[in-house]
Amino acid sequence: MSFAQGLLAPLALAALASSGAQALDASAPRARLVVAISVDQLVPESLDRLAPWLSGGLGRFVREGRVFARAALLHGDTETGPGHAAIGTGRLPRNNGVISNDWFARDKRASVYCFADPESFEVTSAGVQSANASSPRQLRCDGMADYLKAAVPGALTVAIGSKDRSAIGMSGRRADLALWWDKQRGGFRSSTWYGTELPAWVREHNASWQARLPFAEGWKSELPEDFARSGTAPDEREGEAGRPGQRSFPHAVPPRGSELDSKGLATLSQWAYEGPASDVMVCDLAREALVRLALGSDDATDLLCLSLAACDIVGHAYGPGSVEVADVLLRADRELGALFALLDERVGKGRWVAALSADHGVLELPETLAAQGYPARRITGREIADALKDARNAISERFGADFFLSGNYRGLRLDARALEERKVDARAVREAYASELRKSGAGWMEHALTWDELRAIARDGARAPSGLVALEANSFDEERTSDVVTLQKVYTLPGLVYGTSHGTPHEYDRRIPLAFFGPGVAPGRDYRPASSIDALPTLFTLAGLPVPPGLDGRALALD
């Protein structure tokens, strides 16, 4: 079924019943368009320090929106998949099932991608491909698109992002269309979950993606002359990606042109994905979707989900305080400003509502933190391997086998079949592993928790011994959580020789922006606790839509 055919399919009455959503009051005013925006890895401090130079879309959130200055994630595994699913479902990972980007399979030495689907296939401009593609099949609950389509017959729901896990996680199970960047061919692709062909307007956009791609002469900084007072770090500093002398502007662009072979095309496509060009392309396609689908043109409220990933990809390489990230955000501000202007023109001022958040925060470069007096350092791969090796040896000595199946610095999965064959108490082995890891990894490990401990907290109401453990329990899933979950100490970064990352329940990884914009929103900063799971119920309330029951988030007061 094509996307166009899908738009004509009647809304099943069962969808309304299964969603649990209340019927709409036909007399109540509601927005024509709901816009949910995630800027991947955006930390609120960046919005604050760049505020004087934000004159576009991000600036409108800062100046005209309600900004929740203390917003933070409430789950422990702070990665892109769970972060976007929390925004899109209004539920914690323990209830939506997306606990991390990847988790260890239960019965083999492999990992499972959060939105992997062996029954779905890639859909490009050339049609259905043989390669498997992502889908929302592994979501355990409904999301933003599901609730909207159940409440509003005729609603259109579209999600666009650089990453598949972003577009899918934000929109839910029943989006009419989800699109993400094709790192092999350029342009945007989708999955057979949403139909067997891309809409004509997407194919047209894909055909001209190189012509639309900026930075023909490389990525050059466009920071304003008075930017020194922004608090942005020097252009080149220790710990950034790249060789010394190659970590500063300008950054070269690969060759482009119609004569590129498949390797050259993949190189250019990957380059576009990894820098500010990805945000430009997402916003460009969003403006095209707004016009070609006439989103927000009638009283059947539509949904547009956008995820901008350049802040994350560039931030991993250069750190959140870098000039590269600052340049990315100023460009994103400009692109969103152009989108918002088009929304005002086509949907109408006061007829659309928007939310801004992020999927996670990030650790600043350890070298920068160490120079400021923080106990920050990089944990080597050798330290991680030695801790695991010592623990496995101790378990083998005690039980006659170590039962190890898969593992990394965040935990390990045991071989359930081997445990059963040897008639060993799996809980005892998990407890022994956690104890041994706490000893062997004492130099860098904050804690090691068993599946059983986390289940008792997440499902049985057992008291968590610390806030970090409570957060880890909010990322628990019976099938997907490892047998032992580990966490590194604060301000430490495992396995990376340069750049930075996220993924922990430490505060710097959980701090996110959360802001709302639209009619009925009183501008200003709000210091009450808030989280990304509050985005869905707050947006629905702001739009005049019924808030679905059973969410973990709540509608925040905006007046």
C-alpha positions as CSV (number, residue, x, y, z in Angstrom):
1,M,0.0,0.0,0.0
2,S,1.3,3.4,-0.9
3,F,1.4,6.4,1.4
4,A,-1.3,8.1,-0.6
5,Q,-3.6,5.0,-0.4
6,G,-2.9,4.9,3.4
7,L,-4.3,8.5,3.7
8,L,-7.6,7.3,2.2
9,A,-8.0,4.3,4.5
10,P,-10.9,4.8,7.0
11,L,-10.1,5.1,10.7
12,A,-10.9,1.9,12.4
13,L,-13.3,2.3,15.4
14,A,-11.2,-0.2,17.3
15,A,-8.3,2.1,17.3
16,L,-10.2,4.6,19.4
17,A,-11.3,1.9,21.9
18,S,-7.8,0.4,22.2
19,S,-6.1,3.7,22.7
20,G,-8.1,4.5,25.8
21,A,-8.4,8.2,24.7
22,Q,-11.5,10.1,25.6
23,A,-13.8,11.5,22.9
24,L,-13.2,15.1,21.9
25,D,-15.5,17.9,22.8
26,A,-16.4,19.2,19.3
27,S,-17.1,22.7,20.7
28,A,-13.6,23.0,22.2
29,P,-11.0,25.0,20.1
30,R,-8.0,23.0,19.1
31,A,-4.8,23.6,17.2
32,R,-4.6,22.6,13.5
33,L,-1.1,21.3,13.8
34,V,1.0,19.9,16.6
35,V,4.8,20.2,16.1
36,A,7.1,18.1,18.2
37,I,10.8,18.9,17.9
38,S,13.8,17.2,19.3
39,V,17.4,18.5,19.0
40,D,19.5,15.5,19.7
41,Q,22.0,16.0,22.5
42,L,21.0,19.6,23.1
43,V,21.9,20.6,26.7
44,P,20.0,23.5,28.2
45,E,23.2,25.3,29.0
46,S,23.8,25.7,25.3
47,L,20.4,27.4,24.8
48,D,21.1,29.8,27.7
49,R,24.6,30.9,26.6
50,L,23.6,31.2,22.9
51,A,20.3,33.0,23.6
52,P,21.5,36.5,22.6
53,W,22.3,35.1,19.1
54,L,19.1,33.0,18.6
55,S,16.8,34.9,16.4
56,G,15.0,32.0,14.7
57,G,13.0,29.0,15.8
58,L,15.1,28.2,18.9
59,G,15.0,31.9,19.8
60,R,11.2,31.9,19.6
61,F,11.1,29.1,22.2
62,V,13.4,31.0,24.4
63,R,11.7,34.4,24.1
64,E,8.1,33.5,23.5
65,G,7.8,30.0,25.1
66,R,7.6,28.5,28.5
67,V,11.0,27.0,29.3
68,F,11.3,24.4,32.0
69,A,14.8,25.1,33.3
70,R,15.1,22.1,35.5
71,A,13.9,19.5,33.0
72,A,15.6,16.1,33.2
73,L,15.1,12.5,32.0
74,L,13.8,10.1,34.6
75,H,15.4,7.0,33.2
76,G,18.9,5.6,33.5
77,D,20.0,4.5,30.0
78,T,20.2,7.9,28.3
79,E,20.5,7.1,24.6
80,T,18.8,8.2,21.4
81,G,16.3,5.4,21.1
82,P,14.9,5.5,24.6
83,G,15.1,9.3,24.7
84,H,12.9,9.8,21.6
85,A,10.5,7.0,22.6
86,A,10.0,8.8,26.0
87,I,9.1,12.0,24.1
88,G,6.8,10.1,21.7
89,T,5.0,7.9,24.1
90,G,4.8,9.9,27.3
91,R,6.0,6.7,29.1
92,L,9.2,5.5,30.8
93,P,11.3,2.9,29.1
94,R,10.1,0.3,31.7
95,N,6.7,0.7,30.1
96,N,7.4,1.5,26.4
97,G,10.0,-1.2,26.1
98,V,12.7,0.9,24.4
99,I,15.3,0.6,27.1
100,S,18.5,1.4,25.1
101,N,19.7,1.8,21.5
102,D,20.7,-1.9,21.6
103,W,20.3,-4.7,24.1
104,F,21.8,-8.2,24.3
105,A,19.8,-11.0,22.8
106,R,18.7,-13.6,25.3
107,D,19.9,-16.7,23.5
108,K,22.8,-15.8,21.2
109,R,25.9,-13.7,21.1
110,A,24.3,-10.8,19.4
111,S,22.7,-7.4,20.1
112,V,19.2,-6.3,19.1
113,Y,18.7,-2.8,17.7
114,C,15.8,-1.0,19.4
115,F,13.7,-0.6,16.2
116,A,15.0,-3.6,14.2
117,D,12.3,-5.4,12.3
118,P,13.1,-8.6,10.2
119,E,9.7,-8.3,8.6
120,S,10.2,-4.8,7.3
121,F,12.4,-3.7,4.3
122,E,14.0,-0.5,3.1
123,V,11.9,1.8,0.9
124,T,13.9,4.3,-1.2
125,S,13.2,6.3,-4.3
126,A,13.9,3.1,-6.3
127,G,11.2,1.2,-4.4
128,V,11.4,-1.7,-1.9
129,Q,14.9,-2.9,-1.3
130,S,16.2,-6.3,-0.1
131,A,17.8,-5.0,3.1
132,N,15.8,-5.1,6.3
133,A,14.6,-1.7,7.7
134,S,13.5,-0.3,11.0
135,S,9.9,-0.1,12.3
136,P,8.1,0.6,15.6
137,R,7.3,-3.1,16.0
138,Q,9.3,-3.3,19.2
139,L,7.4,-0.5,20.9
140,R,5.3,-1.9,23.7
141,C,2.7,0.9,23.8
142,D,1.1,3.5,21.6
143,G,2.7,6.9,20.8
144,M,1.8,10.4,19.7
145,A,0.6,9.5,16.2
146,D,-1.6,6.6,17.6
147,Y,-3.3,8.8,20.1
148,L,-3.9,11.6,17.7
149,K,-5.3,9.4,14.9
150,A,-7.6,7.7,17.4
151,A,-8.9,11.0,18.7
152,V,-9.1,13.0,15.4
153,P,-10.4,11.2,12.3
154,G,-8.5,12.4,9.2
155,A,-5.4,13.5,11.1
156,L,-2.1,13.3,9.1
157,T,1.0,12.3,11.1
158,V,4.5,12.6,9.6
159,A,7.9,12.2,11.3
160,I,11.2,13.3,9.7
161,G,14.7,12.9,11.2
162,S,18.3,12.1,10.4
163,K,18.0,8.8,12.4
164,D,15.5,6.1,12.1
165,R,15.2,5.6,15.8
166,S,14.4,9.3,16.2
167,A,11.6,9.5,13.6
168,I,10.1,6.3,14.7
169,G,10.5,6.8,18.5
170,M,8.9,10.3,18.4
171,S,5.8,9.3,16.3
172,G,4.7,5.8,17.6
173,R,3.2,2.9,15.8
174,R,0.7,4.4,13.4
175,A,2.4,7.4,11.8
176,D,1.3,7.8,8.2
177,L,5.0,8.3,7.2
178,A,8.4,8.3,8.9
179,L,11.5,9.3,7.0
180,W,15.2,9.2,7.8
181,W,18.4,10.0,6.1
182,D,19.9,7.4,3.7
183,K,23.6,7.3,4.5
184,Q,24.4,5.1,1.5
185,R,22.6,7.0,-1.3
186,G,21.7,10.3,0.1
187,G,18.1,11.6,0.4
188,F,15.5,10.1,2.7
189,R,14.2,6.6,3.0
190,S,11.5,4.7,4.9
191,S,10.3,1.2,5.7
192,T,7.6,-1.1,4.3
193,W,5.9,-0.6,7.7
194,Y,4.6,2.7,6.2
195,G,4.0,1.6,2.6
196,T,5.7,0.2,-0.4
197,E,6.7,3.4,-2.1
198,L,7.8,6.9,-1.1
199,P,5.5,9.7,-1.9
200,A,6.2,11.5,-5.2
201,W,7.3,14.7,-3.4
202,V,9.9,12.8,-1.3
203,R,11.2,11.2,-4.5
204,E,11.5,14.6,-6.1
205,H,13.3,15.9,-3.1
206,N,15.7,13.0,-3.1
207,A,16.5,13.5,-6.8
208,S,17.8,17.0,-6.0
209,W,19.5,16.4,-2.7
210,Q,23.0,17.2,-3.9
211,A,21.8,20.5,-5.3
212,R,20.0,21.3,-2.0
213,L,23.1,20.3,0.0
214,P,24.9,23.4,1.4
215,F,28.7,23.8,2.1
216,A,29.9,23.4,-1.5
217,E,33.2,24.8,-0.4
218,G,33.3,23.0,3.0
219,W,31.9,23.7,6.4
220,K,33.0,27.2,7.4
221,S,32.1,28.8,10.7
222,E,29.4,31.5,10.6
223,L,29.7,32.6,14.2
224,P,29.1,36.3,14.7
225,E,31.9,38.7,15.4
226,D,30.8,39.4,19.0
227,F,30.6,35.7,19.8
228,A,33.6,35.7,22.2
229,R,31.3,36.5,25.1
230,S,29.2,33.4,24.5
231,G,31.4,31.2,26.7
232,T,32.1,28.9,23.8
233,A,35.4,26.9,24.0
234,P,38.4,27.6,21.8
235,D,38.2,26.2,18.3
236,E,40.8,23.5,18.9
237,R,41.2,21.7,22.2
238,E,42.5,18.4,23.6
239,G,40.2,15.5,23.4
240,E,38.4,16.6,20.2
241,A,38.2,14.2,17.2
242,G,40.9,14.5,14.5
243,R,44.6,15.1,14.5
244,P,46.1,18.2,16.1
245,G,45.9,21.1,13.6
246,Q,42.8,19.5,11.9
247,R,40.2,20.0,14.6
248,S,39.3,23.6,13.7
249,F,37.3,25.4,11.0
250,P,37.0,25.1,8.1
251,H,36.1,21.4,7.7
252,A,36.5,19.9,4.2
253,V,33.6,18.5,2.2
254,P,34.0,15.4,0.0
255,P,33.6,15.7,-3.8
256,R,30.0,15.9,-5.2
257,G,28.4,15.5,-8.6
258,S,26.4,13.2,-10.8
259,E,29.5,11.3,-11.8
260,L,30.1,9.9,-8.3
261,D,30.3,6.1,-8.0
262,S,28.6,4.2,-5.2
263,K,31.6,4.6,-2.9
264,G,31.8,8.4,-3.5
265,L,28.1,8.8,-3.1
266,A,28.2,6.9,0.2
267,T,31.1,9.1,1.4
268,L,29.2,12.3,0.6
269,S,25.9,11.0,2.1
270,Q,27.7,10.0,5.3
271,W,29.4,13.5,5.5
272,A,26.0,15.1,5.1
273,Y,24.6,13.0,7.9
274,E,27.5,13.8,10.3
275,G,27.3,17.6,10.1
276,P,25.0,20.6,10.0
277,A,23.9,19.6,6.5
278,S,21.6,16.9,8.1
279,D,19.6,19.5,10.0
280,V,19.3,21.6,6.8
281,M,18.0,18.7,4.9
282,V,15.5,17.6,7.6
283,C,14.1,21.2,7.9
284,D,14.0,21.5,4.1
285,L,12.0,18.3,3.7
286,A,9.7,19.4,6.6
287,R,8.9,22.6,4.8
288,E,8.2,20.5,1.7
289,A,5.9,18.2,3.7
290,L,4.0,21.2,5.1
291,V,3.2,22.5,1.6
292,R,2.7,19.3,-0.3
293,L,0.5,17.6,2.3
294,A,-1.2,20.8,3.4
295,L,-0.5,20.0,7.0
296,G,-2.6,22.0,9.4
297,S,-4.9,23.3,6.6
298,D,-8.2,22.2,8.2
299,D,-9.6,21.5,11.6
300,A,-8.4,17.8,11.7
301,T,-5.3,18.3,13.8
302,D,-2.2,17.0,12.1
303,L,1.2,16.1,13.6
304,L,4.7,16.9,12.5
305,C,7.6,15.3,14.4
306,L,11.1,16.5,13.7
307,S,14.4,15.4,15.1
308,L,17.6,17.3,14.3
309,A,20.7,15.1,14.9
310,A,23.7,17.3,14.0
311,C,24.1,18.6,17.5
312,D,24.6,15.0,18.7
313,I,26.9,13.7,15.9
314,V,29.1,16.8,16.0
315,G,28.9,16.9,19.8
316,H,30.2,13.4,20.1
317,A,33.3,14.5,18.1
318,Y,33.9,18.0,19.6
319,G,32.0,18.2,22.9
320,P,28.9,20.3,23.8
321,G,30.9,23.5,24.5
322,S,32.7,23.5,21.1
323,V,32.5,26.1,18.4
324,E,31.3,23.3,16.0
325,V,28.3,22.7,18.2
326,A,27.6,26.4,18.6
327,D,27.7,26.8,14.8
328,V,25.4,23.8,14.4
329,L,22.8,25.3,16.8
330,L,22.9,28.8,15.2
331,R,22.2,27.1,11.8
332,A,19.4,25.0,13.3
333,D,17.9,28.1,14.8
334,R,17.8,29.7,11.4
335,E,16.3,26.6,9.7
336,L,13.6,26.3,12.3
337,G,12.9,30.0,12.0
338,A,12.2,29.6,8.3
339,L,9.9,26.6,9.1
340,F,8.1,28.6,11.8
341,A,7.6,31.5,9.4
342,L,6.0,29.1,6.9
343,L,3.8,27.7,9.7
344,D,2.6,31.2,10.5
345,E,1.9,31.8,6.9
346,R,0.2,28.6,5.9
347,V,-1.3,27.2,9.1
348,G,-1.9,30.6,10.7
349,K,-0.5,32.4,13.7
350,G,-2.1,31.0,16.8
351,R,-3.3,27.8,15.0
352,W,-0.3,25.6,15.7
353,V,1.5,24.5,18.9
354,A,5.1,23.2,19.4
355,A,7.3,21.6,21.9
356,L,11.1,21.5,22.0
357,S,13.1,18.9,23.9
358,A,16.1,16.5,23.6
359,D,16.6,12.8,23.9
360,H,19.6,13.1,26.3
361,G,22.4,15.3,27.5
362,V,26.1,14.6,27.3
363,L,29.4,14.7,29.2
364,E,31.8,17.5,28.4
365,L,35.2,16.4,27.1
366,P,37.0,14.8,30.0
367,E,40.2,16.8,29.3
368,T,38.2,20.0,29.6
369,L,36.6,18.9,32.9
370,A,39.9,17.7,34.3
371,A,41.5,21.1,33.6
372,Q,38.6,22.7,35.6
373,G,39.3,20.4,38.6
374,Y,36.7,17.7,38.1
375,P,37.7,14.0,38.6
376,A,37.2,13.3,34.9
377,R,39.1,10.7,32.9
378,R,38.8,8.2,30.1
379,I,38.4,4.6,31.0
380,T,40.5,2.5,28.7
381,G,39.2,-0.6,26.9
382,R,41.9,-2.6,28.7
383,E,40.5,-1.6,32.1
384,I,37.0,-2.7,31.0
385,A,38.3,-6.0,29.6
386,D,40.4,-6.8,32.7
387,A,37.5,-6.2,35.0
388,L,35.3,-8.5,33.0
389,K,38.1,-11.1,32.7
390,D,38.7,-11.2,36.4
391,A,35.0,-11.5,37.2
392,R,34.6,-14.4,34.7
393,N,37.6,-16.2,36.2
394,A,36.2,-15.9,39.7
395,I,32.8,-17.2,38.5
396,S,34.4,-20.1,36.7
397,E,36.3,-21.1,39.8
398,R,33.2,-21.0,42.0
399,F,30.6,-22.6,39.6
400,G,32.7,-24.6,37.2
401,A,31.8,-22.3,34.3
402,D,31.3,-18.6,33.8
403,F,28.1,-18.8,31.7
404,F,29.1,-15.6,29.9
405,L,27.2,-14.9,26.6
406,S,27.7,-11.2,25.8
407,G,28.9,-8.1,27.6
408,N,30.4,-4.7,27.6
409,Y,31.0,-1.8,30.0
410,R,27.2,-1.4,30.6
411,G,26.6,-5.0,31.7
412,L,26.4,-8.6,30.6
413,R,24.1,-11.4,29.5
414,L,24.4,-14.9,30.8
415,D,23.7,-18.1,28.8
416,A,20.3,-19.3,30.1
417,R,20.6,-22.7,28.5
418,A,24.0,-23.4,30.1
419,L,22.6,-22.4,33.5
420,E,19.7,-24.7,33.0
421,E,21.8,-27.6,31.8
422,R,24.1,-27.3,34.8
423,K,21.1,-26.9,37.1
424,V,22.7,-23.7,38.6
425,D,20.6,-21.1,40.3
426,A,20.6,-18.2,37.9
427,R,19.9,-15.6,40.6
428,A,22.9,-16.8,42.6
429,V,25.2,-16.5,39.5
430,R,23.9,-13.0,38.8
431,E,24.5,-12.0,42.4
432,A,28.0,-13.4,42.3
433,Y,28.8,-11.7,39.0
434,A,27.6,-8.3,40.4
435,S,29.8,-8.8,43.5
436,E,32.9,-9.8,41.5
437,L,32.5,-6.9,39.1
438,R,32.2,-4.4,41.9
439,K,35.6,-5.7,43.1
440,S,37.4,-6.1,39.8
441,G,36.1,-2.8,38.4
442,A,36.4,-0.8,41.6
443,G,38.6,1.8,40.0
444,W,35.9,3.0,37.5
445,M,32.6,1.3,38.4
446,E,29.9,3.0,40.4
447,H,27.7,0.0,40.8
448,A,26.8,-3.4,39.4
449,L,23.1,-4.4,39.7
450,T,21.3,-7.7,39.0
451,W,18.3,-8.2,36.9
452,D,16.5,-9.4,40.0
453,E,17.3,-6.2,42.0
454,L,16.0,-4.0,39.1
455,R,12.9,-6.0,38.6
456,A,12.0,-5.8,42.3
457,I,12.2,-2.0,42.1
458,A,10.5,-1.6,38.8
459,R,7.7,-4.1,39.2
460,D,7.3,-4.9,42.9
461,G,7.8,-1.5,44.4
462,A,11.0,-2.3,46.3
463,R,12.9,0.7,47.6
464,A,15.9,1.7,45.5
465,P,19.1,2.2,47.5
466,S,20.0,5.3,45.6
467,G,18.6,7.7,43.1
468,L,20.9,6.3,40.4
469,V,19.5,2.8,41.0
470,A,15.9,4.1,40.8
471,L,16.7,5.7,37.4
472,E,18.2,2.4,36.2
473,A,15.0,0.6,37.3
474,N,13.0,3.0,35.1
475,S,15.0,1.5,32.2
476,F,14.1,-2.1,33.1
477,D,12.4,-4.6,30.9
478,E,12.0,-8.3,31.8
479,E,13.0,-9.6,28.4
480,R,15.5,-6.9,27.3
481,T,17.5,-6.0,30.4
482,S,20.9,-7.6,31.0
483,D,21.5,-10.2,33.8
484,V,23.9,-7.7,35.3
485,V,23.8,-3.9,34.7
486,T,26.9,-1.8,35.4
487,L,27.5,1.9,35.6
488,Q,30.7,3.9,35.5
489,K,31.6,6.6,38.0
490,V,30.6,10.2,37.5
491,Y,32.7,12.2,34.9
492,T,34.3,9.1,33.5
493,L,34.1,8.0,29.8
494,P,34.6,4.4,28.9
495,G,36.3,3.1,25.7
496,L,36.7,6.3,23.7
497,V,40.1,7.8,23.0
498,Y,38.7,11.1,21.8
499,G,35.3,12.9,21.7
500,T,32.6,12.2,24.3
501,S,29.3,10.4,24.8
502,H,26.3,9.8,27.1
503,G,24.2,6.9,28.3
504,T,24.3,7.1,32.1
505,P,21.9,8.3,34.8
506,H,24.4,10.9,35.9
507,E,22.9,14.4,35.8
508,Y,24.9,15.7,32.8
509,D,23.4,12.9,30.7
510,R,19.9,13.5,31.9
511,R,19.7,17.3,31.6
512,I,17.5,18.3,28.7
513,P,15.7,21.4,27.4
514,L,11.9,21.4,27.6
515,A,9.9,24.3,26.2
516,F,6.4,24.9,24.7
517,F,5.2,27.5,22.3
518,G,1.8,28.5,21.1
519,P,-1.5,30.2,22.0
520,G,-2.2,29.8,25.7
521,V,1.5,29.7,26.7
522,A,2.7,32.4,29.1
523,P,6.4,33.1,28.2
524,G,9.0,32.7,30.9
525,R,11.2,30.3,32.8
526,D,9.6,27.7,35.0
527,Y,11.7,26.0,37.7
528,R,9.3,23.2,38.7
529,P,10.4,19.6,37.9
530,A,9.6,18.4,34.4
531,S,10.7,15.7,32.0
532,S,10.4,14.7,28.4
533,I,7.6,12.3,29.2
534,D,5.6,15.4,30.0
535,A,5.8,16.6,26.4
536,L,3.0,14.5,25.0
537,P,0.3,15.2,27.6
538,T,1.3,18.9,27.7
539,L,1.2,19.3,23.9
540,F,-2.2,17.5,23.7
541,T,-3.6,19.8,26.4
542,L,-2.2,22.9,24.7
543,A,-3.7,21.7,21.3
544,G,-7.2,21.1,22.9
545,L,-6.8,17.3,22.5
546,P,-7.7,14.7,25.2
547,V,-4.8,13.4,27.2
548,P,-4.5,9.7,26.9
549,P,-4.9,7.8,30.2
550,G,-2.1,5.7,31.8
551,L,0.9,7.9,30.8
552,D,3.9,8.3,33.0
553,G,4.1,12.0,32.1
554,R,1.7,14.7,33.1
555,A,0.3,17.9,31.5
556,L,2.4,20.9,32.7
557,A,0.7,24.2,33.6
558,L,1.7,26.8,30.9
559,D,-0.5,29.8,31.8
